[in-house]
Amino acid sequence: MPDDLCYASASDLSRLIRARQVSVAEVVDAHLERIHRLNPTVNAVCTLVAERARDEARAADKALASGVEPGPLFGLPIGIKDLVLTKDIRTTFGSRIYKDFIPDRDALHVERLKRAGAIIIGKTNTPEFGAGSQTFNDVFGDTRNPYDLTKTCGGSSGGGASALACGMVALADGSDLGGSLRNPPSFCNVVGLRDAVGRVPDWPTKTPRQALSVLGPMARTAADAALLLSVMAGPDARDPRSLPEPGSEFARPLSRDFNGTRLAWTPDLGRYPVDPIVVEICRRSCRSFTDLGCSVQEAHPDVAGADDIFQVLRGWLFASQHRAELARYRDLMKDTVVWNIEQGLAQDAESLARAEREHQGLAARAASFMQQFEFLVLPVSQVPPFPIEQRWVTSINGVPMHTYIDWMATCYAITLTGLPAISVPCGFTPGGLPIGLQIVGRPRSEFSVLQLAHAFEQATRVGSIRPELKDVRTFRSTRGGL
């Protein structure tokens, strides 16, 4: 049935298409129908290319009938984040400056997705220039959480996470600077992987040597995230940071025996305020690792200095990427973006050099810590999903958050370690709001991280709890607290 197709795993959909048990046209039509019904409520897909997707689906069915060998993503509907260039499809970056911009080329990883047979169904909503872990902008408005329409879906890859939770796309891409591939999946009960810098090459880009922001996959399961990463990853000479391993490394089965694996758990990295309900749910979920045979010990790496380092490097990145827009279009930009750019412009060379040195030291300490443990687990976000009208969290447990970035420290501190990290569903608050657990691995160990996430989700089955449609205006969860 159409809704069954929309919540089937990407792997299962691929198998059904290849066996000719369902046509690509049927798959695409099912997802477009779901978008038609649900997107007016959640506002996850900001630019829809329905007729183009239908045309590509019909062409794919003809190609399959003629004996063409299908690619790994053949016929799978995918949402592309609105920060990513898509040829002939509007790309606004969530900004009024670019509200009518239509690129004449694709980003590098979009080229790969197309070659693998994926069908772009539309662009997914994002905050302006990806700034902030709350998805809203003046072009398209707010994206809502499918489990509670009064709450945020997180950000900045919020449109993709919300669309996945609603079954409007089979797969979605995203990007992550301070948590954007982890916070929205945590808030929407799906999976998002922050891979190693250079794992997914980025081109074109204004900052080809930066070491904070990455592109990566989102999906409803770890296996589907691995499938998407197998296409997105792999070297490309256009990105000087790109890693040499082929994407096919991630197409292997994820099954593994974790008996005796050493794992560190921390509720707060030893320094950050975390809402007690988040700590309780994440701590309780760690029992599943013990059941899998892991040895779990409370410990954490030393991330001293993370806050100042991240603020300086993030400011430099925003200034490098958006100083020209600030000079010409200041009045069209939101206040937090203006602040972040100006913060970067105000920094001198010594401040930047000091932040780089301290960043290197923090990453070295984290790598040393991970010699003792194969994995580190901790909450993704410091708070549960919060009201949609609240643009950012201003205090946690009575501790004030001074900027729109501060409340995501459990994510951005992990960004600075350079270690791969995945957000995987781990439970619900008593009010039915999703909570995600962050699994962090050793340097460039994304496959191992995906393996543990897969084993965890098989043990808990939290990710199978979907938001249930009551009518076109109201969702409810199929379960309450967990």
C-alpha positions as CSV (number, residue, x, y, z in Angstrom):
1,M,0.0,0.0,0.0
2,P,1.2,3.6,-0.6
3,D,1.9,4.4,3.1
4,D,3.7,1.1,3.5
5,L,6.0,2.1,0.6
6,C,6.6,5.4,2.3
7,Y,7.8,3.8,5.6
8,A,9.7,0.9,4.0
9,S,13.4,1.0,4.4
10,A,15.4,2.3,1.5
11,S,17.0,-1.1,1.2
12,D,13.7,-2.9,1.0
13,L,12.4,-0.4,-1.5
14,S,15.5,-1.0,-3.7
15,R,14.9,-4.7,-3.5
16,L,11.2,-4.4,-4.5
17,I,12.1,-2.1,-7.4
18,R,14.8,-4.4,-8.7
19,A,12.5,-7.4,-8.5
20,R,9.9,-5.5,-10.4
21,Q,7.4,-6.0,-7.6
22,V,6.8,-2.3,-7.5
23,S,7.5,0.3,-10.1
24,V,9.6,3.5,-9.5
25,A,6.5,5.5,-10.6
26,E,4.5,3.9,-7.9
27,V,7.1,4.6,-5.3
28,V,7.5,8.2,-6.3
29,D,3.7,8.8,-6.5
30,A,3.3,7.3,-3.0
31,H,5.8,9.8,-1.6
32,L,4.3,12.7,-3.6
33,E,0.9,11.9,-2.2
34,R,2.2,11.8,1.3
35,I,3.9,15.2,0.7
36,H,0.6,16.6,-0.6
37,R,-1.2,15.4,2.6
38,L,1.4,16.2,5.3
39,N,3.7,18.9,4.1
40,P,1.2,21.7,4.6
41,T,1.3,20.8,8.3
42,V,5.0,20.2,8.9
43,N,6.5,22.4,6.1
44,A,9.6,20.1,5.6
45,V,9.8,20.2,1.8
46,C,10.3,23.8,0.8
47,T,10.6,23.4,-3.0
48,L,8.8,20.4,-4.6
49,V,9.7,19.2,-8.1
50,A,6.8,16.8,-8.5
51,E,6.5,16.6,-12.3
52,R,10.2,16.4,-12.8
53,A,10.3,13.5,-10.3
54,R,7.4,11.7,-12.1
55,D,9.2,12.1,-15.4
56,E,12.4,10.6,-14.0
57,A,10.4,7.8,-12.4
58,R,8.8,6.8,-15.7
59,A,12.2,7.0,-17.4
60,A,13.7,4.8,-14.7
61,D,11.0,2.2,-15.2
62,K,11.6,2.1,-18.9
63,A,15.4,1.8,-18.4
64,L,14.9,-1.1,-15.9
65,A,12.6,-2.9,-18.4
66,S,15.2,-2.6,-21.1
67,G,17.8,-4.3,-19.0
68,V,19.8,-1.4,-17.6
69,E,21.8,-2.3,-14.5
70,P,20.3,-0.2,-11.7
71,G,22.5,1.9,-9.4
72,P,22.5,1.5,-5.6
73,L,19.9,4.2,-5.1
74,F,17.9,3.4,-8.2
75,G,14.4,4.8,-8.0
76,L,14.7,6.0,-4.3
77,P,13.1,9.4,-3.6
78,I,15.5,11.7,-1.8
79,G,15.3,15.2,-0.3
80,I,18.2,17.6,-0.7
81,K,19.0,20.2,1.9
82,D,18.3,23.8,0.7
83,L,21.9,24.7,1.3
84,V,23.1,22.4,-1.4
85,L,23.3,23.3,-5.1
86,T,20.9,21.5,-7.4
87,K,20.9,22.2,-11.1
88,D,17.7,23.8,-12.3
89,I,16.1,23.4,-8.9
90,R,15.6,26.5,-6.8
91,T,18.2,26.7,-4.0
92,T,17.6,29.6,-1.5
93,F,20.0,28.8,1.4
94,G,17.0,29.8,3.5
95,S,17.7,33.5,2.7
96,R,15.6,36.2,1.1
97,I,18.8,37.2,-0.7
98,Y,18.6,34.0,-2.8
99,K,14.8,33.4,-2.8
100,D,14.7,33.1,-6.6
101,F,18.2,31.6,-7.2
102,I,18.3,28.6,-9.6
103,P,21.8,27.0,-9.9
104,D,23.2,26.0,-13.2
105,R,25.1,23.0,-11.7
106,D,24.9,20.3,-9.0
107,A,27.0,20.0,-5.9
108,L,29.5,17.1,-6.2
109,H,27.6,14.7,-4.0
110,V,24.3,15.5,-5.8
111,E,26.0,14.4,-9.0
112,R,26.8,11.1,-7.3
113,L,23.3,10.6,-6.0
114,K,21.9,11.1,-9.5
115,R,24.4,8.7,-11.1
116,A,23.4,6.1,-8.4
117,G,19.7,6.4,-9.6
118,A,18.2,8.5,-6.8
119,I,15.3,10.7,-7.7
120,I,15.3,14.2,-6.2
121,I,11.8,14.9,-5.0
122,G,12.4,18.3,-3.6
123,K,14.5,20.6,-1.4
124,T,14.3,20.4,2.4
125,N,14.0,23.4,4.6
126,T,16.9,24.9,6.6
127,P,17.5,28.1,8.7
128,E,19.2,30.9,6.9
129,F,22.7,29.8,5.8
130,G,22.3,26.8,8.1
131,A,22.7,29.1,11.2
132,G,21.2,27.6,14.3
133,S,19.6,24.3,15.4
134,Q,16.0,25.5,14.8
135,T,14.6,25.4,11.3
136,F,12.9,28.6,10.3
137,N,13.5,31.4,7.8
138,D,11.8,34.3,6.2
139,V,11.4,32.6,2.8
140,F,9.5,29.4,3.8
141,G,8.7,29.8,7.5
142,D,9.0,27.2,10.3
143,T,9.4,23.4,10.0
144,R,7.5,21.6,12.7
145,N,8.2,18.4,14.6
146,P,6.0,15.5,13.4
147,Y,5.7,14.1,17.0
148,D,4.4,17.4,18.3
149,L,3.4,20.2,16.0
150,T,4.0,22.8,18.7
151,K,7.7,21.9,18.9
152,T,10.7,22.5,16.7
153,C,12.3,19.7,14.5
154,G,15.8,21.1,15.3
155,G,18.2,22.3,12.7
156,S,19.9,23.0,10.5
157,S,19.0,19.8,8.6
158,G,15.5,20.0,10.1
159,G,13.5,19.8,6.9
160,G,15.2,16.5,6.0
161,A,14.7,15.0,9.4
162,S,11.1,16.0,9.6
163,A,10.4,14.7,6.0
164,L,12.0,11.3,6.9
165,A,9.9,11.0,10.1
166,C,6.8,11.7,8.1
167,G,7.7,9.2,5.3
168,M,7.8,11.9,2.7
169,V,11.3,10.8,1.5
170,A,13.2,7.6,1.6
171,L,16.5,9.3,2.2
172,A,17.9,12.8,2.9
173,D,21.2,14.5,2.9
174,G,22.4,17.0,5.4
175,S,25.4,19.0,6.6
176,D,26.9,19.4,10.1
177,L,29.0,22.2,11.6
178,G,27.9,22.2,15.2
179,G,25.3,19.4,15.2
180,S,23.1,19.8,12.2
181,L,23.2,16.1,11.2
182,R,22.6,15.0,14.8
183,N,20.2,17.4,16.5
184,P,17.3,17.2,14.0
185,P,17.5,13.4,13.9
186,S,17.5,13.4,17.7
187,F,14.4,15.6,17.7
188,C,12.6,13.6,15.0
189,N,13.4,10.0,15.9
190,V,15.5,9.2,12.8
191,V,19.2,8.6,12.2
192,G,21.9,11.1,11.2
193,L,25.7,10.6,10.8
194,R,28.4,13.2,11.1
195,D,31.2,11.5,9.2
196,A,34.9,12.4,9.2
197,V,36.0,15.6,7.5
198,G,36.6,14.7,3.9
199,R,34.6,11.5,3.9
200,V,32.1,13.2,1.6
201,P,33.9,15.6,-0.6
202,D,32.5,19.1,-1.0
203,W,32.6,21.1,-4.2
204,P,32.1,23.9,-5.0
205,T,32.9,25.6,-1.7
206,K,34.2,29.0,-0.6
207,T,36.3,27.4,2.2
208,P,38.0,24.3,0.8
209,R,40.4,23.8,3.7
210,Q,38.1,24.3,6.7
211,A,37.9,21.3,9.1
212,L,34.6,21.7,10.9
213,S,31.7,21.4,8.5
214,V,30.8,18.1,6.8
215,L,28.2,16.6,4.5
216,G,26.5,13.4,5.4
217,P,23.5,11.1,5.3
218,M,20.2,11.0,7.2
219,A,17.8,8.0,7.1
220,R,15.3,6.1,9.3
221,T,17.8,3.3,10.0
222,A,21.6,2.9,10.3
223,A,21.6,0.5,7.4
224,D,19.9,3.1,5.2
225,A,22.4,5.8,6.3
226,A,25.2,3.4,5.4
227,L,23.6,2.8,2.0
228,L,23.4,6.6,1.3
229,L,27.0,7.1,2.6
230,S,28.3,4.4,0.3
231,V,27.2,6.7,-2.6
232,M,28.1,10.1,-1.1
233,A,31.6,9.0,0.1
234,G,34.8,8.5,-1.9
235,P,37.7,10.6,-3.1
236,D,37.5,13.5,-5.5
237,A,40.4,15.7,-6.6
238,R,38.3,18.8,-6.4
239,D,38.2,18.6,-2.6
240,P,41.7,18.7,-1.2
241,R,40.4,17.2,2.1
242,S,38.8,14.2,0.5
243,L,39.7,10.8,2.0
244,P,41.0,8.0,-0.2
245,E,38.7,5.1,0.8
246,P,35.9,4.3,-1.7
247,G,32.3,4.6,-0.7
248,S,31.8,0.9,-1.3
249,E,33.5,0.4,2.1
250,F,30.1,1.3,3.6
251,A,28.0,-1.1,1.5
252,R,29.0,-4.1,3.6
253,P,26.6,-5.8,6.1
254,L,26.5,-4.0,9.5
255,S,26.2,-7.1,11.7
256,R,29.0,-7.5,14.3
257,D,29.6,-9.2,17.7
258,F,30.2,-6.5,20.4
259,N,31.0,-8.8,23.2
260,G,33.8,-7.3,25.3
261,T,33.8,-3.9,23.5
262,R,34.8,-1.1,25.8
263,L,32.4,1.8,25.8
264,A,32.5,5.1,27.7
265,W,29.2,6.8,28.8
266,T,29.0,10.5,29.8
267,P,25.8,12.4,30.5
268,D,27.4,15.9,30.0
269,L,31.1,15.7,29.0
270,G,31.8,16.7,32.6
271,R,31.0,20.3,32.0
272,Y,27.6,21.1,30.4
273,P,24.1,21.4,31.8
274,V,21.7,18.7,30.4
275,D,18.0,18.5,31.1
276,P,17.4,15.7,33.6
277,I,14.8,13.9,31.5
278,V,17.4,13.7,28.6
279,V,20.0,12.3,31.0
280,E,17.5,9.8,32.4
281,I,16.4,8.5,29.0
282,C,19.9,8.3,27.6
283,R,21.3,6.6,30.7
284,R,18.5,4.0,30.7
285,S,19.1,3.3,27.0
286,C,22.8,2.4,27.8
287,R,21.5,-0.9,29.3
288,S,21.1,-2.1,25.8
289,F,24.9,-1.8,25.3
290,T,25.5,-4.0,28.3
291,D,23.0,-6.5,26.9
292,L,25.0,-6.5,23.7
293,G,28.1,-7.6,25.7
294,C,29.8,-4.2,25.9
295,S,31.7,-3.1,29.0
296,V,30.3,0.3,29.9
297,Q,32.2,2.8,32.1
298,E,31.4,6.4,32.9
299,A,34.2,8.5,31.5
300,H,34.7,11.4,29.1
301,P,37.5,13.1,27.1
302,D,38.9,16.4,28.2
303,V,37.2,19.1,26.0
304,A,38.4,22.1,28.0
305,G,38.4,25.2,25.8
306,A,35.8,23.9,23.4
307,D,33.4,26.8,23.8
308,D,35.9,29.5,22.9
309,I,37.5,27.5,20.2
310,F,34.2,26.8,18.5
311,Q,33.0,30.4,18.7
312,V,36.3,31.7,17.1
313,L,36.4,29.1,14.3
314,R,32.7,29.3,13.6
315,G,33.0,33.1,13.4
316,W,35.9,32.9,11.0
317,L,33.9,30.4,8.8
318,F,30.8,32.6,8.7
319,A,32.9,35.7,7.9
320,S,34.8,33.8,5.1
321,Q,31.6,32.6,3.5
322,H,29.2,35.5,4.0
323,R,31.0,38.8,4.3
324,A,30.0,39.8,0.8
325,E,26.3,39.2,1.5
326,L,26.6,41.2,4.7
327,A,28.1,44.2,2.9
328,R,25.3,44.2,0.3
329,Y,22.2,42.7,2.0
330,R,22.5,43.3,5.7
331,D,18.9,44.3,6.0
332,L,17.8,41.0,4.5
333,M,19.7,38.8,7.0
334,K,18.6,37.6,10.4
335,D,20.3,39.0,13.5
336,T,22.1,35.9,14.5
337,V,23.7,35.5,11.1
338,V,24.8,39.2,11.2
339,W,26.2,38.7,14.7
340,N,28.2,35.6,13.7
341,I,29.7,37.2,10.6
342,E,30.6,40.3,12.5
343,Q,32.1,38.2,15.3
344,G,34.4,36.6,12.7
345,L,35.3,39.9,11.1
346,A,36.3,41.3,14.5
347,Q,38.9,38.6,15.2
348,D,42.6,39.2,14.6
349,A,45.1,36.7,13.2
350,E,46.5,35.9,16.7
351,S,43.0,34.9,18.0
352,L,42.5,32.6,15.0
353,A,46.0,31.1,15.3
354,R,45.4,30.5,19.1
355,A,42.1,28.8,18.4
356,E,43.7,26.5,15.8
357,R,46.4,25.5,18.2
358,E,43.9,24.8,21.0
359,H,41.7,22.9,18.6
360,Q,44.7,20.7,17.7
361,G,45.3,20.0,21.3
362,L,41.6,19.2,22.1
363,A,41.5,16.7,19.1
364,A,44.7,15.1,20.3
365,R,43.3,14.6,23.8
366,A,40.1,13.1,22.4
367,A,42.1,10.7,20.2
368,S,44.2,9.6,23.2
369,F,41.0,9.0,25.2
370,M,39.6,6.8,22.4
371,Q,42.6,4.5,22.7
372,Q,41.0,3.4,25.9
373,F,37.5,3.0,24.6
374,E,36.2,2.1,21.2
375,F,33.1,4.2,21.6
376,L,31.8,7.1,23.6
377,V,28.1,7.6,24.1
378,L,26.3,10.7,25.3
379,P,23.1,12.8,24.7
380,V,22.9,14.4,21.3
381,S,21.0,17.5,22.5
382,Q,21.0,19.0,26.0
383,V,17.2,19.6,25.9
384,P,14.2,17.9,24.4
385,P,12.4,19.5,21.4
386,F,11.3,23.0,22.5
387,P,8.4,25.3,21.4
388,I,8.4,26.3,17.8
389,E,8.1,30.0,18.7
390,Q,11.4,29.8,20.8
391,R,14.2,30.6,18.4
392,W,16.9,29.2,20.6
393,V,17.3,27.9,24.2
394,T,18.2,30.7,26.6
395,S,18.8,28.6,29.8
396,I,19.3,24.9,30.8
397,N,18.9,23.9,34.4
398,G,19.1,27.5,35.4
399,V,22.3,28.1,33.5
400,P,22.0,30.9,31.0
401,M,22.9,30.4,27.4
402,H,24.4,33.6,26.1
403,T,24.3,33.0,22.4
404,Y,22.2,31.0,19.9
405,I,25.0,28.4,19.7
406,D,25.6,27.6,23.4
407,W,22.8,25.1,24.0
408,M,24.3,22.7,21.5
409,A,27.6,22.2,23.3
410,T,27.3,18.4,23.5
411,C,27.3,18.4,19.7
412,Y,29.8,21.1,18.9
413,A,32.4,19.8,21.4
414,I,32.3,16.5,19.5
415,T,32.7,18.4,16.2
416,L,36.0,19.7,17.6
417,T,37.3,16.3,18.4
418,G,37.2,15.4,14.7
419,L,35.6,12.0,15.6
420,P,32.6,10.5,13.7
421,A,29.3,10.6,15.5
422,I,25.8,9.3,14.9
423,S,22.5,10.3,16.3
424,V,20.3,7.2,16.9
425,P,16.8,7.1,18.5
426,C,16.9,6.0,22.1
427,G,13.6,7.0,23.8
428,F,10.7,9.4,24.4
429,T,9.9,11.9,27.1
430,P,6.7,11.2,29.1
431,G,5.1,13.8,26.8
432,G,6.0,11.7,23.7
433,L,9.0,13.8,22.4
434,P,11.9,11.9,20.8
435,I,15.4,11.8,22.4
436,G,18.5,10.7,20.5
437,L,21.7,9.1,21.7
438,Q,25.1,10.2,20.2
439,I,27.5,7.3,19.5
440,V,31.1,8.6,18.9
441,G,33.8,6.4,17.4
442,R,37.5,6.5,16.9
443,P,39.1,8.6,14.1
444,R,37.6,7.8,10.7
445,S,35.7,4.8,12.1
446,E,32.3,5.6,10.6
447,F,31.6,2.0,9.6
448,S,32.1,0.8,13.3
449,V,29.8,3.6,14.5
450,L,27.2,2.5,12.0
451,Q,27.6,-1.1,13.2
452,L,27.0,-0.2,16.8
453,A,24.1,2.1,15.9
454,H,22.5,-0.8,13.9
455,A,22.9,-3.2,16.8
456,F,21.5,-0.6,19.3
457,E,18.4,0.1,17.1
458,Q,17.8,-3.6,16.6
459,A,17.9,-4.1,20.4
460,T,15.7,-1.1,21.3
461,R,13.3,-0.7,18.2
462,V,12.7,2.9,19.3
463,G,13.3,4.1,15.7
464,S,10.2,2.1,14.5
465,I,7.9,4.4,16.5
466,R,6.3,6.7,13.9
467,P,4.2,9.8,14.2
468,E,0.7,8.8,13.4
469,L,-1.6,11.0,11.3
470,K,-5.1,11.7,12.7
471,D,-6.0,14.2,10.1
472,V,-4.3,16.8,7.9
473,R,-3.7,19.1,10.8
474,T,-2.8,16.9,13.7
475,F,-0.2,14.2,14.5
476,R,0.2,12.0,17.5
477,S,2.9,9.5,18.4
478,T,1.9,5.8,18.3
479,R,3.4,5.6,21.8
480,G,3.9,7.9,24.8
481,G,6.9,7.9,27.0
482,L,9.5,5.2,26.8
